[in-house]
Amino acid sequence: NNLQAAPASTERDIKFDAEVEPGSALGVAIVYGDFSLGATGTVTAVEGNKILALGHSFTHAGNVNYFMTDASIIGSVSGLNGGTKVSRMGNIIGRVNQDRDSGIAGILGTFPAVVPITVTVKDNALDKQETFNATIAYNENLVPRLGASIAYAALNRMADSLAESTVDIDFSIKTNAVANGELARQNMFYNSSDVGQVAILELMQALNLVCSNTKEESNIFSVDVNIAFDTERRTASIVSITPDKKRVKPGETVNLTVELQPYRKPAEKVTLAYTVPLTARQGNLALEIHGGALVPVNQAMANAGVITADSNKSYEDKIKDFLNAGRNNQLVVEVGASNEVKTVKQLRKDIAQIKRAQARLKKEGKTVQKSDNKVDTNYIIDNVMRTTLSVDKV
């Protein structure tokens, strides 16, 4: 029952008028296409378009939504404890809707709800790419893991190696779970052995988000994944940060020149814009610049022992947090974390300061040009560095 690539010469399709009889070979599948996951067995009984088969369970999951296929027996292999048939699934002929201890049951001529997935993998070194297509029988509990497994299998088939690699991956999930109809994400990953294991985790997380909507069942219309890989290490460390000005006012934007040292390559410089918060107090403002996926050390310390009730977040907020999460190849700048808990008095002071800062900007004919406080790079950023600005009184 492992996820396997289908033979390239196999042409499989839907057969609407299939006929089977007791003793016929029959297939049941959860994934169908260039990769397949399923099993074959024998038809036990036929009653009209209803089929009983296998004589034992497949996944023992009760009410199910699987592909029913015809099958062919290629041969058999003898063994000490009994022989094993060598078989191959063929055309889709119906839907398996029951998976019980005594067997599977299904209906000819009706077909399961599905999630189509397309994975395109490119080998940058060889300038070669291949596209794989598969269809997953829809099951909320299985789609996240199977979708990620198909992407992983496609990458492994192209790379054919567990050597160190860097992967660029982007995916798009067409779904009614989000207002614009698409859940999309890009990121970059590096691993010294099997980069595929980490590269597909966000895809699995995104599919799990879509499938875990507690308000209503969400439809997934398609999943498109693009993966490009290099058999090299594309990481970089921050070695210096130079602000274009050290003294700033709340609401101003400062440009930070960040020097990066890529792994075994010449140093590069990247400019990162940062907008000073309107609530910034007079004095030193500590900033932390790090890779998008890294949690700065002092922030981790500040959060130590704090239990975050993620389950209290709305479904929409969970989607938003996922989409806004920093990426491995981004430089991100933010104010250093603090353990301070603001009182009502301090919050009122913050509001008063915001009003004064806004009035000053208006008098100067300026507006707050809010920057993204992040910038993309060609490398995975692997460290954290700090710098300090001096904030003038409003």
N, C-alpha and C positions, 0 to 999 in steps of 0.2 A: 504493500500500500504506500510506497514511497512516491514523492513527486518526481516524475520522470519525463524526459523529453520524448515526444512522439517521433517515430521514424519519418525522415523527410519525405519519403516516397508515399507515405500513407495519405490518401485522400478520403476524408471523412465528412459526412454531411448529415442532414436530417432526413430520415426516411418516414414518410407520413403513413404509409400503408403496409407496415411491417407485419409479418405473420410469424408467430412462434408456436411451439408445441412442447408438451412435457418432454424433457430430455435435451431440449435445445440449449446451446450455450448462451449466456446472458451476462451483460456487464452493468455495473453500477458505478457511477463516477461523481466526484465532487468538483473536480477540475477537468476541463476538456479542451483540447486544442494542441498548440505546440508543446505544452506541458500537460500531463494528465495525472490524476490521482484517483484511483478506484480499484476495483477488484472484479473478477469474473467468477461465475458459478453456473449452476444448472437450473433450468426452469422446472418447478415442481408440478404446477397445475395452471391451466388456462380456463377462464370462464368469460367468454365474450372478449372484451378488451382489458380484462383484469388479469394480472399476472401474480403468481406466488412463486418465489424462487429461493435458491441458496440452501435452505434447510437450516440456516444458522444466521446470526446477526452479522451486519457489516460494521456499523458503528454503535448499534444498540441505542439509538437516540430517539426512538419513538416516532412521532410525527416529523417527517423530514421533507426536504425539497432537493432531490438528487436527479442526475441524469440517468435514464435507462438506455442502454445501448445493446445492439446485437454484438456478437463476439464470434471469434473463430478459434478453434483449437489447433495449434501449430504442431504440437507433439507432446510427449510425456517423458518424465525423468523418473527412473526407479530409485527407490531408497530402502533402507533397512526397515523403516517404520511405515512404509507405504509410498506409493508413487505420487508425483506432482505433475499436474497438467501445465503445459506452457501455452498460454493463450494471448489473444490480442483483442482489445475492444474495437468495435467498428462504428457504425452509424448511430446517431441518437434516434431512438424509436419511441421514447415516452418519458414518463416521470415516475420515479420511485417516491412514494409518499408515506411508506411505513417501513420502519427498521426495528424489528422485534427479535426476541431471543430465538424464536422458531423460524425466522426467515425474513425476507424483504417482500414487500408487495408494491405494486404500481399499476399504472394505467397506460396502455398503448395509445399513441396519437395525441396525448396531452404533454405539455413540456414545462419544465421548471422556470421560475423567475431567475434571472441571471445577472451577473456583473461582468461585463467585458473588460479585459485589461490588455493594454498594449505596452510592451517594454522595448525601447530602442537603446541598444548598447553600442558605444563607439570606443574603439581602441585608438587613442590619439597618436600613439607611437607608430602604428601601422597605417593610420588613416583609413581604418576599416570599420564598418558598422553593420549591425544586423538587427532586424526587428522581429520580435516574438509576439504572438497573439494567443490568448487563452480566454476561456470563459469559466467563471466560478458560479456554481449553483448557489443562489443567494441564501445565506444563513448568517444572521448577525454575529453569532459567536465565532464563526469560522472565517468570514471575509477578511478581517484585519490580518490574521496570521497567514492565510493563504495568499492574499495579495502581496504581502511582504516576501513570502517564500518564493513566489514566482519571479519577483524582481531579483532576488538573491540567486536563484537558479539560472536566470538569464545572464547575469553578470559572470557567474562562475563558468558558464558554458563558453562565453567569449574569452574571458581572461585565461582560463585553464591553468591557474597558478594561485598559490597562497603567498606569493612574495609580497614585499611591502609595496603599497600602491596608494595613490591619492585619487579620490573619486569626486566628481561633480555630479550632483543628482538634483533633478527638479521633477516635480510631479503635479498633475492636475486631476482633481476628483470632481467630476460633474455631478452635482447633487442638489436637491431642494432643501438640504439642511442649512444652507446659508442663503442670504438674501440675493446675492448676485449670481447664484447658481454654480459657483466654482470655488473649491478650496485648493489653493495652490501654494507651493513652498519650494524654495531653493536652498541648497546648502552644500558644503564641501567637507569631506572626511578623509582622514589619513589613519592607516594602521600598519604596523610593521609586519603583520602576518595576513589576517583575513579581514580586509577592509569592508567586505560585503556585510558582515555581521553587524557593524555599526551604521553603515550607510542606509540600511533599510528600516531602521528603527523609527524614524520620523514618519515614514509612509505608514507603518503599522499604527503609530500613534494617531495619525490623521484619520485613518479608516475607523479606528476604534472610537474616536470622537463622534464621527458621523453615525456610527451604529449604536451609540450609547445615549441617544436623545431620549430622555424619560417622558417627554411630552407626547411624542408621536413617532411612528416609524418613518425613517427617512429613506428616500429612494437614492440609489447610486446608479447613474446612467452610464458612466464609463470611468475608467482609470487609465491615465496616460503617464508613463514614466520614461524619462530620458536620463541615461547614465553615460558619462564619459570618464574614462580612467587613464591614468598614467602610471607606469611602473617606476615611480620615483617618489621622493619625499618632498612635498611642497608645504613646508611649515616655515614660520618666521618668528623671531623674537623682537620685542620692542627694546631698543637700546638707548634712545634719548627722546625727549619731548621739549620743543622750543615754542613757547607762545609768542605771537607777534606783538603782544603788549602784556606787561605784568600787572599794571594797574587798570582796573575795569570798574564799571558802574553796573548796577542791576539793569537787566534788559539788553545790555550790549552783547555783541558777538565777537568772540576772540578766535583767531585761526591758530590751531596747534599744528606745528610741523613735527610729524612723528617719523623718526628714523627706524627702519626695520632692517634686521639682519636675517635674510633668508638662509635656509640650510645650504651651506656650501656654495653660495652665490654672492655676488657683490651686493653691498648695502643699497637700499632704496629709501626714498622719502615720500610720505603721503601727507596731504593736508586735511585736517579734520576740523570742522567748524563746531563751535560750542557757544550756545546762548546762555549767558549768566541769568539765573532765575531772578525774577522781580523781588523775591523774598530773601535774596542773599544779604546777610548781615555785613556790617562794616568789619573789616579785618581780613584774616586769611581764609581763603576758600580752597579746601583740599579737593583735588580732582583725581580720579582713577581712570586710566585708559587701559583697556584689556580687550581680548577677543570676545566676540559676541556671545559665545556659549560658556565663557568662564565666569565663575562667581568669585569676585574679589575676596581676599582673605578676611579683611575686617568685616565685610558684609556677612560672610559665613559665620564669623564669630558672633556677630550681633544677632544672627538668627538661631544660634545654637540653643537648643532646648525649647524653641518656639514651635508649637504644633500648628501648622496651617490647615484650616478646614476647607480644603479644596472642594469638598462636596457641597459647601454652602454657596459656591459660585453658580451663577446661572449658566445654562448651556451656551448662550451667546457669549458670555464673558470667557468661558473656557476656549471657545473657538478664537476669540480675539487675542487671548494670551498666547495661544499656539502660533498664530500668524505673526504676532509682533515680537516673538522671541528672537533674541540675537542669533546670528549665524556664525559658524566657526571662522569664516573668512572675513568677518567684519571687525573693524576697529570701533569700539564704543567708548564714549567718555561720559562719566556721571560723577555727581558729587559723592564723596566718601560717605559710607554709611555711618549713622549715628544712633546711639541708644536713647537719645533724648525723646521724652514724651511731652508734647506741647500742651501747656495749660490753655484755658480759655483766654486768659490775659495775653499770652504769647500769640495765640491765633489772631486776636484783635490787633496786636502790634503788626503782625504780618500783613493783615488787610490794609492797615493804615500805610504801611511801607509800599505796598503795591500801588495804592492810589497816588502817593507822592512820586513814585517812579514813573507812573503813567503820565502824570502832569508834567514832569520834567521832559519826558520824551516828546510830548505834544508841543511844549514850548520850544523845543529844539527842532521841531518839524520832522520828527522821526517816529517810527513805529517799531514794535518788537518784531524782528525778522526771525521767527522761531526756526532754528536749524534742527536737522534730524539727530544731531549728536552722534552720528555713526556714518561710516563710509566703508564701501566694499574694497577688498584687496584681492590679490591673486594667491594669497597664502592663508593657511590656517594659523591664527595667532595663538601662541602657546604660553604667554606670560602676562603679568600685570605690572604697570609702572605708574608712579604718582608724580604730580606736579602741584604747585601752589600758586594761586593768583591773589592779588591784594585788592579787596573790594573797598571803594571809596564810599563815604557817607552820602546818602541820598539827599 
